[in-house]
Amino acid sequence: MRSARSGIAGLLLAGLLASTAAMAATKTYQVTGPVLEVNDSMIAVQKGKDRWEIARDASTKITGDLKVGAKVTIEYRMTATAVDAKPAAKPAKTK
């Protein structure tokens, strides 16, 4: 009985470590520029001629005074939220 509990605990620990490693492996990116707009859910930054809108939430760590005009560097991750896969096109038949 005790060895079964130890085995289950070991599997749970291994799963936790594997999921932590997978999350840590997610590539991060950066964008730097002046803030164009800021609100509770988004920060807009000017990058060259483009406007970048980066989502944020209560867990976003902010250091300094985040306001319009401030120069910021934002670190972010790209994560898929939905994927719609379709079958590959069949190659055309040759005569």
SULSULDA-V728387 format. One record per residue. N is the residue number from 0. PSI is psi in degrees with one decimal (NA if undefined). BURIAL is # if it has 24 or more other C-alpha atoms within 12 Angstrom, else .. D_LAST is the distance of its C-alpha to the last C-alpha in whole Angstrom. Layout:
# SULSULDA-V728387
N,PSI,BURIAL,D_LAST / N,PSI,BURIAL,D_LAST
This chain:
# SULSULDA-V728387
0,-43.7,.,68 / 1,-39.2,.,69 / 2,-32.2,.,66 / 3,-42.3,.,64 / 4,-41.7,.,65 / 5,-39.6,.,65 / 6,-43.9,.,61 / 7,-43.1,.,60 / 8,-39.5,.,62 / 9,-41.9,.,60 / 10,-41.7,.,57 / 11,-42.3,.,57 / 12,-43.4,.,59 / 13,-41.4,.,55 / 14,-40.7,.,53 / 15,-44.9,.,55 / 16,-40.6,.,55 / 17,-42.1,.,51 / 18,-35.3,.,51 / 19,-41.6,.,54 / 20,-39.3,.,52 / 21,-40.9,.,48 / 22,-38.8,.,50 / 23,-24.9,.,52 / 24,-9.1,.,48 / 25,125.1,.,47 / 26,139.4,.,47 / 27,153.3,.,49 / 28,165.9,.,49 / 29,148.2,.,52 / 30,135.8,#,52 / 31,138.5,#,55 / 32,179.2,#,57 / 33,145.8,#,59 / 34,127.4,#,59 / 35,-35.0,#,59 / 36,147.2,#,59 / 37,137.2,#,60 / 38,-172.2,.,61 / 39,-20.7,.,61 / 40,-1.0,.,57 / 41,148.7,.,56 / 42,125.0,#,57 / 43,129.5,#,55 / 44,142.7,#,55 / 45,119.6,#,54 / 46,102.7,.,52 / 47,-124.5,.,51 / 48,-1.4,.,50 / 49,149.6,.,49 / 50,119.9,.,51 / 51,127.7,#,50 / 52,117.2,#,51 / 53,126.2,#,52 / 54,151.3,.,53 / 55,161.6,.,56 / 56,-169.0,.,58 / 57,-22.3,.,61 / 58,-4.4,.,60 / 59,124.9,.,59 / 60,125.3,.,62 / 61,128.0,.,63 / 62,141.0,.,66 / 63,-172.5,.,68 / 64,100.4,.,68 / 65,109.6,#,65 / 66,165.0,.,65 / 67,133.0,.,64 / 68,-22.7,.,64 / 69,142.8,.,64 / 70,125.8,.,62 / 71,156.8,#,60 / 72,120.0,#,58 / 73,127.2,#,56 / 74,130.3,.,54 / 75,167.9,.,51 / 76,148.2,.,48 / 77,122.1,.,45 / 78,131.0,.,44 / 79,137.0,.,41 / 80,-20.9,.,43 / 81,146.0,.,40 / 82,127.9,.,36 / 83,97.0,.,34 / 84,136.7,.,30 / 85,153.4,.,27 / 86,148.4,.,24 / 87,147.9,.,22 / 88,139.6,.,19 / 89,140.1,.,15 / 90,148.0,.,13 / 91,142.6,.,10 / 92,138.3,.,7 / 93,148.8,.,4 / 94,NA,.,0
